Every structure is written in structure tokens, then in C-alpha cells.
Amino acid sequence: MDSSVIHTLAGDAGSDDPILALKAIAKLHKELDRVEAIAVRRARNANASWQFIALALGRSKQAVHKKYGRS
């Protein structure tokens, strides 16, 4: 994961230019989704349960399994 990308996008999300901020937020959503998927895959490879992953993400077990269960 390249945390500098997330850091840059987070900075741009606070821009005074609302269009630049919205574009940065959209890109930030995509990047965070990508990073989250990688972390979930790593957790599953380390034998973490869906319940434990859901707890860490603050979501229901069903929601997490539905999103990542086939990953």
C-alpha cells in the first residue's frame, strides 16, 4: 500500500476548490476500497473469521461476507 497516495488525496479533499475536493474524495474512496480488500484477504489468509473481520471493520458479518466472500 502506498500511504502517500492516501495522504495526498486526503489533503486534496480539504481543498477550497469544491470540484477538486470532490474528485479527490472519489479517488480516496476507490483507494480505500482497494486497501480494505487487500487487508480482508490478508486477514482471511491468516485464518481470521468473518466475525472478527466484521468487528474490526465495524460492519455486520453478513455485509462483510457478501462483499468479500468470493474474493
PyMOL commands that set and color helices and strands:
alter all, ss='L'
color gray80, all
select helices_A, chain A and resi 3-13+18-45+50-57+61-68
alter helices_A, ss='H'
color red, helices_A
deselect
rebuild
show_as cartoon
